[in-house]
Amino acid sequence: MALTLGELAEGIGAELRGDPHARIHAVNTLEAAGEGELSFLTQGKYRKALQSTAATAVIVPEAEAEHCPVAALVVDNPHAAFARAATLLYPVERPAPGIHASAVVPDSCVLGERVHVGPHCTLGENVVLGDDCVIGPGSVIEKGVRIGAGGRLLANVTILADCRIGERVLIHPGAVIGSDGFGQADDNGRWLKIPQVGRVIIGDDVEIGANVCIDRGAIADTVIEDGVKLDNLVHIAHNVRIGADTVIAALSGIAGSTTLGRHCMLGGEVGIVGHITIADNVVLTGRADVRQSIREPGVYASGTPLEPVREWHRNQARFRQLDEMARQLKKLEKRLAEIEGKG
């Protein structure tokens, strides 16, 4: 889709410094952009790339506008403005409303206006789909599921019985919502499965990445609040609650009955144990290993960065000696205090 710079400026709330009639049809990096393409700059350290760009226009903050050699769209937050511009230039293509001949849709289902159900989909009894829902090919939606208006499931998504999905939720291929949580009781060395009778409740404007698994609650529900964004291959265990507008990167996992606050950010491969609470506005860097509750906002990290194997072996050996070293240090401190006292 092509738009003029004037239309883009209005659409993203930018101050345009350049020709409003110039047309933009695509986005690209500063280095690779050419005629008819839009890019963006967030930090001054990329100014060299800005000064040599061949883009037709660049989204920049006010501080960088004077360095822009082409048309500038001046905003406070270039990254967010770029997201809005890209959304305008690449609108989602919605399939035509209707139910494919190969889909299974019982008479008890309630479908809103302009709903699309793709090939080889299977809907259970009493499923409710809001207006403008799109159900991608091969998806399975079990009995009693409700999906709000504007929901979009891509290929091969599975939503199990009685789960609730809010409005404008985007679910990528292979995601499984409402599978059983890992509940087992020890019966003298044998494991008895505990029926998982809760649901998964997902709020509005949530995005769920490919092959994400969100387990249904054991008794109460697993809850994903409004605006949460989950990257690919994330696992959310039973009875977890994730606060609004939290983002979680790929390969992270949260064990059962943990509460994660609002506006949190988790890097890739973060692991969080069960039955703890994470405060609002917490940032966990990649591969953080969280074993206790976090009560205060802030940035937290753990793990050992990559290092040459010889150094790693030496450091591991020293790590095992830390307890003895601490005892020796305490004795030395005590002895030093005695000497200074006599002096």
N, C-alpha and C positions, 0 to 999 in steps of 0.2 A: 504494500500500500504506500502511495506517495502523498506527502503533505507539504505545504509551503512552510517556510520558517515562521511566518506570521501565525499560521494555524498551530504549529508546534509550541510557539511561545505562549499563546493563549492557553493551550491545553495543559501545559506544565507550570504555568504561572511564572514565566521568566521575563526578564527585560531583554529585548532583542536589540543588539547592536550590529546591524547589517541589513541586507536586502530582504524585506518580508516576502518577496515573490520567489525567492530561490526555493527549489524543490528538493526534498529529502525523501529517499526511498529505502534507506537501509542504515544500520549502525555498524561501526567497526572500531578497531583500536586506533589510537593516535598515529601509530607508525604505519598501519596498513590502509587507513581510510583514504578514499579518493572522492572524485566528483559525485555529488548527490548523496554523500554519506555523512553521518553524524557521529561524533565521539564525545568524550567527556574527560575532564581533569579534576582530580580531587586534591592533589598535593603538589606543592611547588617543586618537589624533587623530580617530577616528570616534565618540568618546563622545557627542557631541551627537545623532547618529543613534540611538545605543543608547538614550539617555534618552527619546527620543520614539517608540521602536518600538512597533508594535501586534502584534508576533509573540507567539505563545504561549510560546516559549522561545528563549533565545539561548545559544550555546556561547561561553564567555568564559574568559580566563585569570584566575587568582586575583586579580591586581591590579585587575581591572575588575569583579569580582563585586559589590562593594558599590554600584556605579553602575547595576546592571541592574534595571530596574523590573518585570521579568517573571521567570518561572522561569529559573534559570540552570543550565547544564551546565558545571561547572568542570573545566578540563583544563590541562595544560601547553602543549599545541600545538593551538590552536583550528582552524587550517587543516586539519591532518591529521585531527582529530576530525570536522570537518565533512565531509571526504571519506568517512570511514567511515559517518557517519550517512546521507549521501546515497545511499551504496551500499545500505544497509539499506532505505531508503525507496523506492528505484527499482531493484529487482532486475532483472537482465537476463532478458528473455523469450526462452527457448530454444524453437526450433521442435521439433515432434515428430520423433523418430528415424525414419529411413527414407530411401530413395533416390527422388527424383522420377522420374516416368516419362520425362521428357525428358532426363534426365542420362545421360551415357555413362560407364560404370564397367566396365572390363575384368575378366574373371574372375581375372586375376593380382593384382588389388588386395587388400589386407588391411585390413579395416575393423574397428575395435574396437566395444565396446558403445555403444549409444545415439548412434550417428553419424547426422548429418543431412547429406544432399547435395541441394542445392536445384535448382530448374529450370534447364535449359540449361547445367549444369556439364559439364566434360569432364575426366576423369582419364586419365592415361597408364598404361602398363603398370607393374606392380609398385609402385604408390603404396601407402604405408602410412599410415593415419589412426588415431591413438590414440583411446581412449575419450572420448566426449562431444564429439568434434569437430563443428563446424558449418561447412559450406562453402556460402557464400551464392550467390545466383543469378548465372549467367553466368561463374563463376570457372573458370580453367583451371589444372590441376595436371599438369605433365608427368611423364614416366617417372622412376621411381626416387626421387621426392620422399618424405620422411618428415616427418610432422607429429605432434608429441607430444600427449598427452592434454589435453583442454580447449581446443585451438586453435580460434580463431573467425575465419573469413575472411568479411568482408562482401561486398557485390556486386562482381563484375567484378575480382577479384584474380587476378593471374597469377603463378604460381611455376614457374620453368623447371627443366629436368631436374636431378635428383640433389641438389637443395638440401635442407638439413636445418633443420627448424623445431622449436624446443623446446616445452615444455609451457606451456599457458595464454597463448599468444601471440595478441594481437588485431591484425588487419590490416584497415585501413579501405579503402573502395572505391577502385579504380583503381591500387592499388600494384602494382609490378612487381618481383619478387624473382628475381635470377639472370639478368638480361639481360646481353649481352656487355659487358665492359669496353671502353674506348676504346683499343684496342691497334693501332697502325699502324707499319709499318716503311717508311722512306724508301728507295726503290730508284731512285736517279738521277732524283728529281723525281716519281716516281709512288709512290702509297701502297699498300702491301700489307697486307691485313688479317692480324693475328696471331690464330690461333684461341685462344679463351679457354676453357681446359680445367679451371679451378678451379671451386669451388662457392661458395655463400653458406651460412654456418653461423650460425644465430640461436639464442640461448640461451633460457632460460625467462623468463616474465613480461615479455616485450618487447611494446611497443605501437608500431605502425607506421602513420603517418598516411596520409591520402588522397593518392594520386598520388606517393607516395614511390618512388624508383628506387634499388635496391641492386644494383650490378653484381657479377657473378661474378668470381672471381679469374682472373688470366691463367694462372698455373700453380698457385700455392698458393691457399688459400681467402680470401675476404672473411669477416670474423668480427664478429658483433654479440653482445656478451656479455650475461649475465643482467641483467634489469631496465632495459635501455635504453629510452628513450621518444623517438620521432621524431615531430615535428610534420608537418603537411602540406607537400608539395612540397620535401622534402629529397632531395638526391642524394648517395649514397655510392658512390665510384668503386671500381675493382677493387683488391683486396688491402689495403683499409683494415681496420684493427682498431679497434673502439670498446669501451672498457672498461666494466665493469659499472656500472649505475645512472647513466649519463650521460644528460643530456637535451639535445635539440637543437631549437631553434625553427624556424619555417617559413622556406623559401627559402634555407637554408644549404646549402653544398656543400663536400665534402671530396675533394680530388684523390687520385690513386692512391698506394698504398703508404705512407700516413700512419698513424701509430698515435696514437690519442686515449686518454688515461688514464681511470681510474675516477673516478666522482663529478664529472665536468666538467659545466659548464653553458654552452651556446652560445645567444646571443640570435639574433634574426631576421637573415637575410641575411649571416651570417658566411661568409667564404670562406677556406679553408685550402689552401695549395699542397701538392703531393705530396712524398713521401719525407722527411717530417719527423716529429718525435715531440713530443707534448704531454704534460706531466706529469699526474699525478693531481691532482684538486681545483683545476682551473683554470677560471676564469670568463671568458668572452669576451663583451664587450658587443655589442649589435646593430651590424651592418655592420663588425665588426672584419675587417681584412685581414691574415691571418697568413702571413708569408713565411719564417719561420725557426722552428726548434725552440724550445719553451718548457720549461725545465728545472726551474723552481720553481713551486709552487702560488701562487695569487693571482688578482687581478682585472686583466684587461688590456683596453685599448681602443685604437681607432685610427679614422681617418676624420675628416671635417670636418663639424661640425654646421651646420644650416641658418642662413643669415644673409642680409641684404638683398643683392641682386645687385651693387650698387655697391661695397659692402664686400668682397664675394667677389672681384670683379675686382681691387681694390687688393691684397688679400692674396695672390692668385695671382701678381700681378706681383712682389710682395716675395719670395714663395717662390722664384721663379726667380733672385732676386738673392742668396739666402742664401750660396751658395758664395763669391762675390766678397766679400760682407760679412764672412764668416769669415776670409778671407785678410787683409783690411784690419784686422780686429780683432787678429789675431795680430801684425801689424806694429806696431800701436799699443801693444800690451802689451810687445813687445820694446823699443820706443823708450822707453816709460815706465820700464821696468826700468833701462835705461842711464842715464836722467836721475836716477833715485833713487840709483843706484850712485855717480854722480859727486857727488851732494849729500852 
